[in-house]
Amino acid sequence: MTKQQLKVYQYIVEYVRKERLSPTYDEIRKECNISSVSGTYVVVKELIRKGLMEKVGRPQDSRQLRPVIDKRWID
């Protein structure tokens, strides 16, 4: 995982934990200092490919990301 992917992943996990919904791609972009929403999409797409995130809900929803919790990570 790259530093940028880790930063995005940690931001999404913390945001979901606090707000009970996922951040928008633009919120991720701003918080993680990514230059464009399309750049954010590329990072998130890679997290999904790696099995760390999943999209839930309707495709047109702006808040559809959910971290995948692997029970092996929980003590």
Buried (B, 14 or more C-beta within 10 A) or exposed (E): EEEBBEBBBEBBBEBBEEEEBBBBBEBBBEBBEBEEEEBBBEBBEBBBEEEBBEBEEEEEEEBBBBBEEEEEEEE
